[in-house]
């Protein structure tokens, strides 16, 4: 007897794989949390890894205390999102090398390291996988999935640039949070943050309305006197 085949259920489609988000100890933790907010609003599952060194930076920049238990609920409360979204958000400690994102057999859509410290950048670029963030990024590369790195440092030295170049050669997308001025949408701090988050979402083909796209904003034609 041949083995039974299982047809996919149209009424109960398989959920999309999660996107892994790593928040490291660089300044700019608000970028990581804004990305998580937008992903959850889109109904996208998120697997969040927060490094130990980021805890103090997160507290200084946002007032959010990440120590202790119930981290997922704490993040949702910080983002003013309903607790019902807790099923979309998993939070892992950075030392959990046994966690799901550390294995290539665990399906994801890819990973975003935002903000990415230079220490984490160096680990990923040189294959040092002694933390979950670095291991998950390494897995993302070896499985040929999307890896987006949002580096937060200024200015860069030659070591930083070499590591960024190496990761780009390996297929990672280097997406620094650059200042942008060519549309009115970018005239505030929130507008600048939205620009970076929107560019990250674009990498995963996720639609958003965080800013007006070029070509949609058409100024009125000047008339001659």
PyMOL commands that set and color helices and strands:
alter all, ss='L'
color gray80, all
select helices_A, chain A and resi 29-41+54-62+71-78+83-88+100-102+118-125+132-142+158-169+184-186+189-203
alter helices_A, ss='H'
color red, helices_A
select strands_A, chain A and resi 18-23+46-50+89-93+108-116+146-151+173-174
alter strands_A, ss='S'
color yellow, strands_A
deselect
rebuild
show_as cartoon
